[in-house]
Amino acid sequence: MSRVPLRPLARILEARRKGENPDAIERENIRLRHEEMRDRARQSAEGRLLVLGVLFFCGFALVGARMGLMAATVPEEPRSAVSTSEITAQRADIVDRNGKILATNLRTHSLYAQPPQMVDKLRAARELVRIFPDLDEEKLVEQFTGKRKFIWIKKVLSPEQQQQVHDIGEPGLMFGPREMRLYPNGALAAHILGGYGFGREGVYAAEVIGTAGVEKAFDDFLRDPAENGRPLELSLDLTIQAALEEILHGGMTLMNAKGAAGVLMDAMTGEVVAMASLPDFDPNDRPVPLTKGDASDSPLFNRAVQGVYELGSTFKIFAIAQAMELGLVGADTMVDADAPMKWGKFTIKEFRNHNYGPLLSVTDVIVKSSNVGTAKIALQIGKKRQQEFLAELGFFDPTPVELFEAPYAKPLTPKNWSDIHTITVSYGHGMSASPLHLAAAYATIVNGGTRVEPTLLKRAYRVPGKRVVSPETSAAARRMLREVVTRGTASFGEVRGYAVGGKTGTADKPRPRGGYYDDKVIATFASVFPAHDPKYVLIVTLDEPVETSGDKPRRTAGWTAVPVAAEIVRRTAPLLGLAPEIEPLAALELSGG
């Protein structure tokens, strides 16, 4: 930019020639120059203000648009930008029906190593093996001296173990915060709770996931932030569960059994108040599943749900109840029970070749547990109607109980259901089901005749089920079951004040390659109490029991499962709020008492 001189020579000479003052020219040029500078500065300031105004407008417009967008979107939980934030959400507790903790979370730490930062790698490996004997020192040394920069050592530490590692003083051994699942009652209700494991893992967090039982079945609920940590309420009663497991374990030991299962169910709602399978395990230290051999030999195997067995004579009440419902027989109807019974090439015998015939009342068919009498009634029913009735009781499908394993435990039924299967199934052979199936079916028969589906969730009210048998048939069945205890095969099941009714079942155990063992049985007692007004159903099953107090070993349910069930009723009935009562006179007269 060129500037005009303050005293231009041509104008100065012209002013002197005319006699004017040359200094006036300079002053005028100075004034014009200042006005030009002022105009230029004003234009620059106005430009800056304009740019600043545009920036402020854009900023406010952006904030306003963002606020409008947030107001228009669906509310959701805020998420941190940290990469591990999605796996730090706490898992909800699991509680029993009274709010007692069954599973909760515990803050702990994990242990990992960064070999490049380690000072004395050999000493660190030696000290770690001293703290954790399950570690391999040679493998640790190989890992520490290798090329790896990060090594997991322990996923979960106790406070004592953490302090011991800290005392090593090795800077390359580091701790990461972590949550673990804690089962404060140890092995109690282990098969119901299942267990946990870790999903996605990071240094600062790990995803706790269910691996079995209700932990797996309700995994989404337990991890859902929208539930705000609301606990999962189960139908179990922790006190009843402890009593059931203690007595069942004692009975299994006393009867020299390989395993045992017990189910205590509310006869009206289907709520499982207690359920156990033995042997069991501690879900805090869940064992590794078996990779070979019989799966039922694993303590992880839930005999009450996954175990499907021929349940023997416990099935006879179903044939009798259906026949009464169809009007084919009544409680006092006399039926042909002359044994043995020939059917084609098959021979139907009674226990130890007894003959309870030639005639028995329907009630005595149940009381004496007559195979022949039950078979004759089943033939009157026919295979099609028998199948339909058993299906209504739930014996053709897995139980709908809320366990991860339940859908895979479907009853085993004959492929080609012939007349001989109609006969054998009527007294519990040739068809296998779980103790939980049996509990739900007995509840259906004795509660007035409406279908019961088992549940592990606490229910605030009863969900009415489909009617399967009439109240009259249900009442007659209850009276028969009571008489089995007062004068039949379950005499050891009597518990004064609680009017126990039930049915024994002893089934020979099938061989893996066909046929049956001569000296191995599944002994079951399906019981209800009080029989005149059933509140609860109790199933006790023992695998390969042998009672040895007499001269000869005894394996039948009347000698093995029944005494165990009686002790469970004796211990748990008062805890369930059932006061001992005198059995109604009408019930005593009908049962012959």
C-alpha positions as CSV (number, residue, x, y, z in Angstrom):
1,M,0.0,0.0,0.0
2,S,1.4,3.4,-1.0
3,R,1.0,6.4,1.3
4,V,0.6,10.0,0.3
5,P,3.4,12.3,1.5
6,L,2.4,14.8,4.2
7,R,4.3,17.7,2.4
8,P,4.0,16.9,-1.3
9,L,6.7,19.1,-3.1
10,A,4.4,20.2,-6.0
11,R,1.7,21.5,-3.7
12,I,4.3,23.2,-1.4
13,L,5.8,25.1,-4.3
14,E,2.3,26.0,-5.6
15,A,1.3,27.3,-2.1
16,R,4.5,29.4,-1.8
17,R,3.9,30.9,-5.3
18,K,0.4,31.9,-4.3
19,G,1.6,33.2,-0.9
20,E,-0.3,30.5,1.1
21,N,1.0,28.7,4.3
22,P,2.6,25.3,3.3
23,D,2.1,24.0,6.9
24,A,-1.7,23.9,6.3
25,I,-1.2,21.3,3.6
26,E,0.6,19.1,6.1
27,R,-2.0,19.4,8.8
28,E,-4.7,18.6,6.3
29,N,-2.9,15.5,5.1
30,I,-2.4,14.3,8.7
31,R,-6.1,14.7,9.3
32,L,-7.1,12.7,6.2
33,R,-4.6,10.0,7.1
34,H,-6.1,9.7,10.7
35,E,-9.6,9.5,9.3
36,E,-8.5,6.7,6.9
37,M,-6.9,4.7,9.7
38,R,-10.0,5.1,11.9
39,D,-12.3,3.8,9.2
40,R,-10.0,0.9,8.6
41,A,-9.9,0.0,12.3
42,R,-13.7,0.3,12.6
43,Q,-14.2,-2.1,9.6
44,S,-11.8,-4.6,11.1
45,A,-13.6,-4.5,14.5
46,E,-17.0,-4.9,12.9
47,G,-15.7,-8.0,10.9
48,R,-14.4,-9.6,14.1
49,L,-17.7,-9.0,15.9
50,L,-19.6,-10.5,13.0
51,V,-17.5,-13.6,13.0
52,L,-17.8,-13.9,16.8
53,G,-21.6,-13.5,16.6
54,V,-21.9,-16.2,13.9
55,L,-19.8,-18.5,16.2
56,F,-22.0,-17.9,19.2
57,F,-25.1,-18.5,17.1
58,C,-23.8,-21.8,15.8
59,G,-22.8,-22.8,19.3
60,F,-26.2,-22.1,20.8
61,A,-27.9,-23.8,17.9
62,L,-25.8,-26.9,18.4
63,V,-26.6,-27.1,22.1
64,G,-30.3,-26.5,21.5
65,A,-30.4,-29.2,18.8
66,R,-28.6,-31.7,21.1
67,M,-31.1,-30.9,24.0
68,G,-34.0,-31.4,21.6
69,L,-32.6,-34.7,20.4
70,M,-32.1,-36.0,24.0
71,A,-35.6,-34.9,24.9
72,A,-37.0,-36.9,22.0
73,T,-35.1,-40.1,22.5
74,V,-36.2,-43.1,24.8
75,P,-34.5,-42.9,28.3
76,E,-31.7,-45.4,28.9
77,E,-29.0,-46.1,31.4
78,P,-26.0,-43.8,31.0
79,R,-22.9,-45.5,29.8
80,S,-19.3,-44.6,30.5
81,A,-16.8,-44.3,27.7
82,V,-14.5,-46.7,29.5
83,S,-14.1,-49.9,27.5
84,T,-14.8,-52.2,30.5
85,S,-17.9,-50.3,31.7
86,E,-20.3,-52.8,30.2
87,I,-19.0,-55.7,32.3
88,T,-19.0,-54.0,35.7
89,A,-22.8,-54.2,36.2
90,Q,-23.6,-56.0,39.5
91,R,-25.4,-59.3,39.4
92,A,-28.7,-59.4,41.5
93,D,-29.0,-61.6,44.6
94,I,-30.9,-64.8,44.8
95,V,-33.1,-65.2,47.9
96,D,-35.4,-67.8,49.4
97,R,-39.1,-67.2,50.0
98,N,-38.3,-65.5,53.3
99,G,-35.7,-63.2,51.9
100,K,-32.6,-65.2,53.1
101,I,-29.6,-64.9,50.9
102,L,-28.8,-67.9,48.7
103,A,-26.4,-66.2,46.3
104,T,-24.8,-62.7,46.4
105,N,-21.8,-60.8,45.1
106,L,-18.4,-60.3,46.8
107,R,-15.8,-57.8,45.8
108,T,-12.4,-59.3,45.4
109,H,-9.3,-59.2,43.2
110,S,-7.7,-61.1,40.4
111,L,-4.0,-61.7,40.0
112,Y,-2.0,-61.2,36.8
113,A,1.7,-60.8,35.9
114,Q,3.5,-58.4,33.5
115,P,6.9,-60.2,33.0
116,P,8.8,-57.2,31.5
117,Q,8.3,-55.4,34.9
118,M,9.3,-58.4,37.0
119,V,12.6,-58.2,38.9
120,D,13.2,-61.7,40.2
121,K,11.1,-64.1,38.1
122,L,12.4,-67.4,39.6
123,R,11.7,-66.2,43.2
124,A,8.2,-65.0,42.2
125,A,7.3,-68.4,40.7
126,R,8.6,-70.2,43.8
127,E,6.6,-67.9,46.1
128,L,3.4,-68.2,44.1
129,V,3.5,-71.9,44.2
130,R,3.9,-71.8,48.0
131,I,0.7,-69.6,48.2
132,F,-1.2,-71.5,45.4
133,P,-0.1,-75.2,45.5
134,D,-2.2,-76.0,42.5
135,L,0.1,-73.9,40.3
136,D,3.0,-75.5,38.4
137,E,6.4,-73.8,39.2
138,E,8.1,-74.9,36.0
139,K,5.2,-73.6,33.8
140,L,5.2,-70.3,35.7
141,V,9.0,-69.9,35.1
142,E,8.5,-70.7,31.4
143,Q,5.8,-68.1,31.1
144,F,7.7,-65.4,33.1
145,T,10.9,-65.9,31.0
146,G,9.1,-66.1,27.7
147,K,8.0,-63.4,25.3
148,R,4.5,-62.9,26.8
149,K,3.8,-59.4,28.3
150,F,0.6,-60.4,30.2
151,I,-0.3,-63.6,32.1
152,W,-3.4,-64.4,34.1
153,I,-2.4,-66.3,37.3
154,K,-5.6,-66.4,39.4
155,K,-9.1,-65.1,38.5
156,V,-10.2,-64.8,42.1
157,L,-8.2,-64.1,45.3
158,S,-9.2,-64.2,48.9
159,P,-8.0,-61.2,51.0
160,E,-5.5,-63.5,52.8
161,Q,-4.1,-64.7,49.4
162,Q,-3.9,-61.1,48.1
163,Q,-1.9,-60.0,51.2
164,Q,0.5,-63.0,50.8
165,V,1.1,-62.1,47.1
166,H,1.6,-58.4,48.1
167,D,4.2,-59.5,50.6
168,I,6.3,-61.1,47.8
169,G,7.2,-57.5,46.8
170,E,7.4,-58.3,43.1
171,P,6.4,-55.2,41.1
172,G,5.4,-57.3,38.1
173,L,2.6,-59.1,40.0
174,M,-0.5,-56.9,39.9
175,F,-4.1,-57.0,41.1
176,G,-7.3,-56.1,39.3
177,P,-10.6,-55.4,41.0
178,R,-13.3,-58.0,40.4
179,E,-16.6,-59.3,41.5
180,M,-17.3,-62.9,42.2
181,R,-20.4,-64.9,43.1
182,L,-20.7,-66.1,46.7
183,Y,-23.0,-68.9,47.9
184,P,-22.9,-68.3,51.7
185,N,-24.7,-71.6,52.5
186,G,-22.1,-73.8,50.7
187,A,-23.6,-76.9,49.2
188,L,-27.1,-76.2,50.3
189,A,-29.5,-76.1,47.3
190,A,-26.5,-76.6,45.0
191,H,-28.3,-78.2,42.2
192,I,-31.0,-75.5,42.2
193,L,-28.6,-72.6,42.2
194,G,-26.2,-74.2,39.7
195,G,-23.1,-72.0,39.7
196,Y,-21.4,-69.2,37.9
197,G,-18.4,-68.5,35.7
198,F,-16.7,-65.6,34.0
199,G,-17.7,-64.4,30.5
200,R,-15.8,-61.5,29.0
201,E,-12.8,-60.5,31.2
202,G,-10.7,-57.5,31.5
203,V,-8.0,-56.3,33.9
204,Y,-10.5,-54.1,35.8
205,A,-13.7,-56.1,35.5
206,A,-15.1,-59.5,34.6
207,E,-18.6,-60.5,33.4
208,V,-20.2,-62.9,35.9
209,I,-22.5,-65.3,34.1
210,G,-24.6,-68.3,35.2
211,T,-23.4,-71.8,34.2
212,A,-26.3,-74.0,35.5
213,G,-29.5,-74.1,37.5
214,V,-31.4,-70.9,38.1
215,E,-28.2,-68.9,37.7
216,K,-28.2,-69.9,34.0
217,A,-32.0,-70.0,33.6
218,F,-32.4,-66.4,34.9
219,D,-29.1,-65.1,33.7
220,D,-30.7,-62.2,31.7
221,F,-32.9,-61.2,34.7
222,L,-30.0,-61.3,37.1
223,R,-27.9,-59.1,34.9
224,D,-30.5,-56.7,33.7
225,P,-29.8,-53.1,34.9
226,A,-33.4,-52.2,34.4
227,E,-34.3,-54.4,37.4
228,N,-32.3,-52.1,39.7
229,G,-30.8,-55.0,41.5
230,R,-34.1,-56.6,42.4
231,P,-33.4,-60.0,43.9
232,L,-34.7,-63.3,42.3
233,E,-37.2,-64.7,44.9
234,L,-37.3,-68.5,44.8
235,S,-40.0,-70.7,46.3
236,L,-37.4,-72.5,48.5
237,D,-37.5,-72.3,52.2
238,L,-33.9,-72.3,53.4
239,T,-34.7,-73.9,56.7
240,I,-36.8,-76.7,55.1
241,Q,-34.1,-77.2,52.5
242,A,-31.4,-77.7,55.1
243,A,-33.6,-80.2,57.0
244,L,-34.4,-82.2,53.9
245,E,-30.8,-82.4,52.8
246,E,-29.6,-83.4,56.2
247,I,-32.1,-86.2,56.6
248,L,-31.8,-87.4,53.0
249,H,-28.0,-87.6,53.4
250,G,-28.4,-89.5,56.6
251,G,-30.9,-91.9,55.0
252,M,-28.7,-92.4,52.0
253,T,-25.8,-93.4,54.3
254,L,-27.9,-95.6,56.5
255,M,-29.5,-97.4,53.6
256,N,-26.1,-97.8,51.8
257,A,-27.5,-96.0,48.7
258,K,-25.5,-94.8,45.8
259,G,-27.5,-91.6,45.5
260,A,-30.7,-90.0,46.6
261,A,-33.3,-87.4,45.5
262,G,-36.0,-85.5,47.4
263,V,-38.7,-83.1,46.4
264,L,-41.1,-81.3,48.8
265,M,-43.8,-79.4,46.9
266,D,-46.8,-77.3,47.7
267,A,-49.7,-79.5,46.6
268,M,-51.9,-76.5,45.6
269,T,-49.5,-74.1,43.9
270,G,-46.7,-76.4,42.6
271,E,-44.1,-74.3,44.5
272,V,-41.0,-76.4,45.2
273,V,-40.3,-75.7,48.9
274,A,-37.2,-77.9,49.0
275,M,-35.5,-80.1,46.5
276,A,-32.2,-82.0,46.8
277,S,-30.0,-84.4,44.9
278,L,-27.2,-86.4,46.5
279,P,-24.3,-86.6,46.2
280,D,-24.0,-82.8,45.7
281,F,-21.2,-80.2,45.4
282,D,-20.3,-76.7,46.6
283,P,-21.2,-74.1,43.9
284,N,-18.4,-71.9,45.3
285,D,-16.0,-74.4,43.9
286,R,-18.0,-76.2,41.2
287,P,-16.3,-79.4,40.0
288,V,-15.5,-80.2,36.4
289,P,-18.1,-82.2,34.5
290,L,-17.3,-85.8,33.7
291,T,-15.9,-86.5,30.3
292,K,-16.4,-90.2,30.4
293,G,-18.4,-92.8,32.2
294,D,-22.0,-92.5,33.5
295,A,-23.2,-88.9,33.8
296,S,-25.3,-89.8,36.8
297,D,-22.1,-90.6,38.7
298,S,-21.2,-86.9,38.7
299,P,-22.1,-84.8,41.7
300,L,-23.3,-82.2,39.2
301,F,-26.1,-84.6,38.0
302,N,-29.5,-83.5,39.4
303,R,-31.3,-86.7,40.2
304,A,-34.5,-84.9,41.1
305,V,-34.8,-83.3,37.7
306,Q,-32.4,-84.9,35.2
307,G,-32.7,-88.4,36.6
308,V,-35.4,-90.4,34.8
309,Y,-36.2,-93.7,36.4
310,E,-38.8,-96.4,36.4
311,L,-40.7,-95.4,39.5
312,G,-42.4,-98.7,40.1
313,S,-45.7,-99.1,41.9
314,T,-46.0,-95.3,42.6
315,F,-47.7,-95.2,39.2
316,K,-50.5,-97.5,40.3
317,I,-52.6,-94.7,41.7
318,F,-52.7,-93.1,38.3
319,A,-54.4,-96.2,36.7
320,I,-56.8,-96.5,39.6
321,A,-57.7,-92.7,39.6
322,Q,-58.3,-92.8,35.8
323,A,-60.5,-95.9,36.0
324,M,-62.6,-94.3,38.8
325,E,-62.8,-91.1,36.7
326,L,-64.0,-93.1,33.7
327,G,-66.6,-94.9,35.9
328,L,-65.1,-98.3,35.2
329,V,-64.5,-99.0,38.9
330,G,-65.2,-97.7,42.4
331,A,-63.1,-97.9,45.5
332,D,-64.9,-101.1,46.6
333,T,-65.2,-102.7,43.2
334,M,-63.8,-106.2,43.2
335,V,-61.3,-107.0,40.4
336,D,-59.5,-110.2,39.3
337,A,-56.1,-110.3,41.0
338,D,-55.3,-113.9,40.6
339,A,-51.6,-114.3,40.0
340,P,-49.6,-115.0,38.0
341,M,-51.2,-113.4,34.9
342,K,-50.5,-114.6,31.4
343,W,-50.5,-112.2,28.5
344,G,-49.3,-113.7,25.3
345,K,-45.7,-114.8,25.9
346,F,-45.4,-112.6,29.0
347,T,-46.1,-113.5,32.6
348,I,-47.2,-110.8,35.1
349,K,-46.1,-111.7,38.7
350,E,-46.5,-110.2,42.1
351,F,-43.7,-109.3,44.4
352,R,-42.0,-112.5,45.6
353,N,-44.6,-114.5,43.6
354,H,-47.4,-113.7,46.1
355,N,-51.0,-114.2,45.0
356,Y,-53.4,-111.6,46.5
357,G,-56.3,-113.0,44.6
358,P,-58.5,-114.4,43.3
359,L,-60.4,-111.1,44.0
360,L,-59.3,-107.8,45.5
361,S,-61.2,-104.5,46.0
362,V,-59.7,-101.6,44.1
363,T,-58.6,-100.1,47.4
364,D,-56.7,-103.3,48.3
365,V,-55.1,-103.3,44.9
366,I,-53.4,-100.1,46.0
367,V,-52.9,-101.2,49.6
368,K,-51.3,-104.5,48.8
369,S,-49.7,-103.1,45.6
370,S,-51.0,-105.8,43.3
371,N,-49.4,-105.8,39.8
372,V,-52.1,-108.1,38.4
373,G,-55.0,-106.2,39.8
374,T,-53.6,-102.9,38.4
375,A,-52.9,-104.6,35.0
376,K,-56.5,-105.8,34.7
377,I,-57.8,-102.3,35.4
378,A,-55.3,-100.8,32.9
379,L,-56.6,-103.1,30.2
380,Q,-60.1,-101.9,30.8
381,I,-58.8,-98.3,30.3
382,G,-57.0,-99.1,27.1
383,K,-53.7,-97.8,25.8
384,K,-55.0,-94.7,24.0
385,R,-56.9,-93.4,27.1
386,Q,-53.9,-94.3,29.3
387,Q,-51.6,-92.3,27.1
388,E,-53.9,-89.3,27.2
389,F,-54.2,-89.4,30.9
390,L,-50.5,-89.7,31.5
391,A,-50.0,-86.8,29.1
392,E,-52.4,-84.7,31.1
393,L,-50.3,-85.4,34.2
394,G,-47.2,-84.2,32.4
395,F,-45.4,-87.5,31.8
396,F,-44.8,-87.0,28.1
397,D,-42.9,-83.7,28.3
398,P,-40.0,-82.2,30.4
399,T,-41.1,-80.4,33.5
400,P,-41.5,-76.7,33.0
401,V,-39.5,-76.0,36.2
402,E,-37.2,-73.0,35.9
403,L,-33.9,-74.9,35.7
404,F,-31.5,-74.7,32.8
405,E,-31.2,-78.5,32.8
406,A,-35.0,-79.2,32.9
407,P,-35.8,-79.0,29.2
408,Y,-33.3,-81.8,28.5
409,A,-34.9,-84.3,31.0
410,K,-37.8,-85.7,29.0
411,P,-39.4,-88.9,30.2
412,L,-38.7,-92.1,28.4
413,T,-41.8,-93.8,26.9
414,P,-42.3,-97.0,24.8
415,K,-41.7,-96.4,21.1
416,N,-44.5,-98.8,20.1
417,W,-47.1,-98.7,22.9
418,S,-48.6,-102.2,22.8
419,D,-51.0,-103.8,25.3
420,I,-48.1,-105.3,27.2
421,H,-46.8,-101.7,27.7
422,T,-50.2,-100.6,28.9
423,I,-49.9,-103.3,31.5
424,T,-46.3,-102.6,32.6
425,V,-46.6,-98.8,32.6
426,S,-49.7,-99.1,34.9
427,Y,-47.4,-100.4,37.6
428,G,-44.4,-98.2,36.8
429,H,-42.2,-100.3,34.5
430,G,-41.3,-99.6,30.9
431,M,-41.6,-95.9,31.3
432,S,-39.1,-93.6,33.1
433,A,-39.8,-90.2,34.6
434,S,-38.1,-87.9,37.1
435,P,-39.0,-87.5,40.8
436,L,-40.2,-84.0,40.0
437,H,-42.6,-85.4,37.4
438,L,-43.9,-87.7,40.0
439,A,-44.3,-84.9,42.6
440,A,-46.3,-82.8,40.2
441,A,-48.6,-85.7,39.2
442,Y,-49.3,-86.7,42.8
443,A,-50.1,-83.1,43.6
444,T,-52.6,-83.1,40.7
445,I,-54.3,-86.2,41.9
446,V,-54.6,-85.3,45.6
447,N,-55.3,-81.5,45.5
448,G,-58.8,-81.9,44.2
449,G,-57.9,-82.9,40.7
450,T,-56.5,-79.8,39.1
451,R,-53.2,-79.8,37.1
452,V,-50.1,-78.6,38.9
453,E,-46.9,-77.5,37.3
454,P,-43.8,-77.3,39.4
455,T,-42.1,-73.9,39.9
456,L,-39.1,-72.6,41.7
457,L,-40.5,-69.1,41.9
458,K,-42.4,-67.7,44.8
459,R,-46.0,-67.2,43.9
460,A,-48.3,-64.6,45.5
461,Y,-51.4,-66.5,44.4
462,R,-52.4,-69.8,43.0
463,V,-52.7,-70.2,39.2
464,P,-55.7,-72.5,38.6
465,G,-54.8,-75.5,36.4
466,K,-56.8,-77.7,34.1
467,R,-59.1,-80.2,35.8
468,V,-57.7,-83.7,35.4
469,V,-59.9,-85.7,37.8
470,S,-63.1,-84.8,39.8
471,P,-62.9,-83.8,43.5
472,E,-64.7,-87.1,44.3
473,T,-62.0,-89.1,42.5
474,S,-59.3,-87.1,44.2
475,A,-60.8,-87.7,47.6
476,A,-61.1,-91.5,47.0
477,A,-57.4,-91.6,45.9
478,R,-56.4,-89.7,49.0
479,R,-58.2,-92.3,51.2
480,M,-56.5,-95.2,49.4
481,L,-53.0,-93.6,49.8
482,R,-53.7,-93.1,53.5
483,E,-54.6,-96.8,53.8
484,V,-51.3,-97.7,52.2
485,V,-49.6,-96.2,55.3
486,T,-52.1,-97.4,58.0
487,R,-52.3,-101.0,56.8
488,G,-50.2,-101.5,53.7
489,T,-46.7,-101.5,52.3
490,A,-45.7,-98.0,53.8
491,S,-46.4,-98.7,57.5
492,F,-43.1,-97.1,58.5
493,G,-44.3,-93.9,57.0
494,E,-46.8,-93.1,59.8
495,V,-46.0,-89.8,61.6
496,R,-48.4,-89.2,64.5
497,G,-50.4,-86.0,64.0
498,Y,-49.8,-85.6,60.3
499,A,-51.8,-88.4,58.7
500,V,-49.3,-89.3,56.0
501,G,-50.6,-91.1,52.9
502,G,-48.5,-92.4,50.0
503,K,-47.4,-95.2,47.7
504,T,-44.2,-97.2,47.6
505,G,-42.4,-98.1,44.4
506,T,-39.5,-100.5,44.0
507,A,-38.2,-100.9,40.4
508,D,-35.4,-103.2,39.3
509,K,-32.6,-101.1,37.9
510,P,-32.0,-101.6,34.1
511,R,-28.7,-102.7,32.8
512,P,-26.9,-100.4,30.3
513,R,-27.0,-103.1,27.7
514,G,-30.5,-104.4,28.3
515,G,-32.3,-106.4,31.0
516,Y,-32.4,-105.7,34.7
517,Y,-30.1,-106.2,37.7
518,D,-31.2,-108.8,40.2
519,D,-29.8,-106.9,43.2
520,K,-30.1,-103.2,42.3
521,V,-33.3,-101.2,42.6
522,I,-34.6,-97.7,42.5
523,A,-36.8,-97.3,45.7
524,T,-39.3,-94.5,45.8
525,F,-41.9,-93.3,48.3
526,A,-44.5,-90.8,47.0
527,S,-46.3,-89.3,50.0
528,V,-48.8,-86.6,50.8
529,F,-49.6,-85.0,54.1
530,P,-52.0,-84.5,55.8
531,A,-53.8,-87.1,53.6
532,H,-57.3,-85.8,54.4
533,D,-56.4,-82.3,53.4
534,P,-53.1,-82.4,51.5
535,K,-50.9,-79.4,51.8
536,Y,-47.6,-80.9,50.6
537,V,-46.3,-83.7,48.4
538,L,-43.0,-85.4,49.3
539,I,-41.0,-87.7,47.0
540,V,-38.0,-89.6,48.3
541,T,-36.0,-91.8,45.8
542,L,-33.0,-93.9,46.7
543,D,-30.6,-95.3,44.1
544,E,-29.5,-98.9,44.9
545,P,-30.4,-98.9,48.6
546,V,-29.8,-101.9,50.8
547,E,-31.2,-102.1,54.4
548,T,-29.0,-104.6,56.3
549,S,-30.3,-104.6,59.9
550,G,-32.0,-108.0,59.4
551,D,-30.8,-111.5,58.5
552,K,-31.1,-110.8,54.8
553,P,-30.6,-107.5,52.8
554,R,-33.8,-105.6,52.1
555,R,-34.1,-103.3,49.2
556,T,-37.8,-102.5,48.9
557,A,-39.1,-98.9,49.3
558,G,-41.1,-99.9,52.4
559,W,-37.8,-100.7,54.2
560,T,-35.6,-98.0,52.7
561,A,-37.3,-94.9,51.2
562,V,-40.4,-94.9,53.5
563,P,-38.5,-94.4,56.9
564,V,-36.4,-91.6,55.4
565,A,-39.6,-89.8,54.1
566,A,-41.3,-90.3,57.5
567,E,-38.3,-88.6,59.3
568,I,-38.5,-85.7,56.8
569,V,-42.2,-85.2,57.5
570,R,-41.6,-85.4,61.2
571,R,-38.9,-82.7,61.0
572,T,-40.3,-80.4,58.4
573,A,-44.1,-80.4,59.1
574,P,-43.8,-78.2,62.2
575,L,-41.4,-75.9,60.3
576,L,-44.0,-75.6,57.6
577,G,-46.5,-74.3,60.1
578,L,-48.5,-77.5,60.3
579,A,-49.6,-78.2,63.8
580,P,-50.2,-81.9,64.8
581,E,-53.9,-82.7,64.7
582,I,-56.2,-85.5,65.3
583,E,-57.2,-87.2,62.1
584,P,-61.0,-86.6,61.3
585,L,-63.2,-89.5,62.4
586,A,-64.6,-90.0,58.9
587,A,-61.1,-90.4,57.5
588,L,-60.2,-92.9,60.2
589,E,-63.3,-95.0,59.6
590,L,-62.7,-95.0,55.8
591,S,-59.1,-96.1,56.3
592,G,-60.1,-98.8,58.7
593,G,-58.4,-97.1,61.6
